[in-house]
Amino acid sequence: MDSLVQQPIVIIGGFLSVPRFYKDMAHTLAELSGQPVYVCNVSLLDWLRSYSAKGWLNILFKMKDTIDMARESGGDRKVILLGHSSGGVMGRLYLSPEPFLGYTFNGLNHVSHLITLGSPHYGNHLSPMRSYVQRILPDAYFGKHLEYVSVAGTAVDTREKASLITWLSQIFYRYLSGNGKTAGDGLVPVACALLKGSTPIVLEGVGHPFIFAINWYGKPENVRRWWLKIFPRQ
């Protein structure tokens, strides 16, 4: 165990991900923290339905079930919640004590840290639900009650030499932020991923997974980079 942590850890994945994708991340976090790590059981079909508020509600219930299970096994302690990409924005909504479609999750009572990895918190063309979260719970809205950490990567800087990857990333960056010439993780510009009021962490050369970066946030060596910035070695 490299860092002192007393809470179980819960991972909520990103859009179109499946739980097994986070297997290595969970294993590394368990080694670093000495705590159990749980991955929310969100399927590809669940993500395909997340275009609507009801789709988000379904994923929020799965997040709640996983967090409840983690707390029960961890002596009712608060959890550290990790959200990759869209999962980080959903984590912000889970914290709210206000009803969402008639259901109240009140994650403030269950979470000590919300850590987001390459999450699109800001943008000119956010999806309706992401815009909703930023509108009702702007920035690190509950910062007096828990710790927010936002992690961004700079795997693709579109101001550098042109290539197919920089060309594709430029399209995503421009669509999200209006600025195609900037640094980001291949999908999300740094400026969109750093939540105002949070503890910011920028990792050079790290990006979103799949075609944009094998060297993504969840690769074991990168997990150690951002985790030990938040929870230093003893």
N, C-alpha and C positions, 0 to 999 in steps of 0.2 A: 504494500500500500504506500503510495507516494504522497498523498495529500489527506488532510484531516477533514472528513465529511461524516455527518451523523444522520443523513437522510437518504432514503431510497431515491432512485432516479427513474424518471419516466420520459420516454422518447415518443414524440408525435411526428410522424414522417411528413414528407412533402407531396405535392400533387403528383398523382400517378405512380406513387411508390408503393411497395409492399413491405411487410414487416421484416422479411428475411434480408432485405437490402441493408438493414441496420445491424446485422448480426455482429460484424467486426467492431463497429462503434460501441455496441453494448458490451462486448467482451473487454474492450480496452478500458471503458469507463468503470467496469466492475473491478478490473485490476488496479486502476488508479485510486479509486475511492474506497475499496473494500466493502461496498454496499451493493445490494441487489439492484439490477437494472431491468426495467420492463419496457417493452415496445407496444404501443397501442395497436390493436388488431384491426387496422383499417385496410380494406381490400381495394383493388383496382376499381371495382364497380362502385364502391363508396365514393371514391374520388371523382369518377365520371358523373356522379349525381351531385357533386358539390357546387354546381353552377347556381343552385338555388339555396334559399335560406333553410328549407327543409333538409337539403343535403348536408349543410353545415351542422344542423341540429343533430342529425344522425351521427356525425363524426364526434361532435361534442359529447354525446352520450357514451361513445366508445372510449373517449378520453377520460370521462368521469369514471367509468367502470374500471379502467386500468389504474387510475390514481387511487380509487377506493381500495383496490386489491393490494397495491403497493403500501398504502398506509396501514391496512390491517396486518400485513406481514411485518411491518416495520414499527410496531408498537404505537400506531396512531400518530407518528411523526409527520410533519409536513414533508413534501417531496420537492426535489429539484426537477423542474419541468424543462425539457429541451425540445424546441420546435425547429425542424428543418424546413426552410422555404415557406410554403403556405401554412405549414403546421405552426410556425411561430406566430403568425397573425391569428390563427384560431386559438392559440394559447392565450393571447391577449383578451379575447372575448370570453374564454372560460373563467377568467378571473373575476368578471363582473358580478356584483350582487344584484343587478337589475334583471328582471325576467327577459328571456329571449324566446319568442314564440310561445309564451306562457310557461316556460321552464326557467328555474333559477339554479345556476351552478355554483356561484359564490366561491370560486376557486381561491380567493384571497385567504380563506380559512384553511386551505389545504396545500398551498404552494409557498415556498420560501424564496425561490429564485426562478425567474423565467429567462432562459438563455435561448436566443434565436440565432439560427445559422443561415445566412443568405436569404433572409425573409424580405419580401417586397412590402415594406411598411409604407412607402411613399411612392407617388407616381402620378403622372397626368392621365394615365389610362388604367387605373386600378380596376379590378373586377368590382361589381356592385357590392359584394359582401366585404371585400377588403376596404373599400371606401367607407362602408357603414361602420366598421370597427374604428377606423381613424376618426370618423366624425363624432361618434359617441364616447370613445375612449382615447382621446388624442395622446400621442407620444407615450411616455412612461407614466401613464395616468395614475397608477397606484404606487408610485415610487416611494411614498412615505411608509408603505406597508410591506413591501418586498423588494428584492434586488432584481433589476432588469439588466441583462447583458446582451448586447447585440454584436454578432461576429460577421464581418464582411471579408470577401476575398478579392484579390487583384490578379486572378489568373489570366484575364484578357484585358489589355489596355489598347483600346481601339485608336489611340493616338500614335501607336507604334506601326511598324512595317505591316503593310496590307497583306492579308491572307484570307483564305476561305473562312476561317474561324473568326478573325477580326471583322470580316464583312457581315457574318451572321450576327455576331454580338452587337455590332453597331445598330442593326435593325432592332434588336431587343432593347438596347439602351435608349435609343431614340423614342421608341414606342412608349416605354415606361416613364422616362424622365424628361423627354424632349431634347436631350443632349446625347448625340451619338458618338461624340468624341470624348471619352472618359474611361476610367478604370472600373472594373467590376469583376464578377466571378464568371462571366460568360453569359449570364442571364440577367442578373440584378446588379445595377451600378452600386458602387460603394455608398454613395450619398443616399440611395433609397433603402439600403439595408441597415444603416445605423440609426437606431431609434433615439430620438431626442430625449435627453434625460436619463438614458441608460449608460452603463459603462461600455464604451466602444472598444472593440478589438478588430484590427485590420491585419489580415494574414497575407503576406506577399506570396504570390504564386498559387494561391488556393482558389478553387472554383466550385461551381455547381457540378454534379456528377454527369454521367452519360457522355455525350459527344463533346462537351465543353471542357471537361477536366477529369482525368483519372485521379489527379491529385486533389481530391475534394475534401470538404470539411470533416467527413467521417473516416478518412484514412487514419490508421492508428497513430502515425507520427504527427498528424495535424490535430487529432483529438488531444494529444498530450500538449501541443502548443497552446491551444486556447483554454483547455481545462486548468492547466497549471498557472495560467495568468489569473484565473478566478480563484482557485484554491491552491495556493503555493505549497511546495513541499514543506514538510515539518523540519 
